[in-house]
Amino acid sequence: MPMGTWLNCEKVKVGMTLEAAKKLMGDYNYYERANRSEIWTFYNNEKAKQYFLTYPAPFAASEGTWIHFDPETQLVIGVTCGEK
C-alpha cells in the first residue's frame, strides 16, 4: 500500500459517505488495482452482521486498513488505519 493511502486513511471520517471514503482511498484509480478494497462481512455472537472494506497491509505490518460501514445508509461508521 503506498504511503499516500495511509495518509488518506486518516482523512476518512465517521459519517462520510462510503463513495467519498473509497475515492479518498484510491479505489477508483484503475492504475492502482493492487490497492483496491475488498468488501467483507462477518457475524459476531454478540452483534449483528458487520460490513467493512479492507485494504492491503503494507509489507510486514500486522494489520491493514478497515473502513466499517452501514450497508443501508452507505455511511462510514468506523475506521481503523493500519500500521505505518
ABEGO torsion letter per residue (X at the ends): XBAAAAAAAAABBBGBBAAAAAAAAGAABAAAAAABBBBBBBBBAABBBBBBBBBBBBBGBABBBBBBBBAAAGBBABBBBBBX
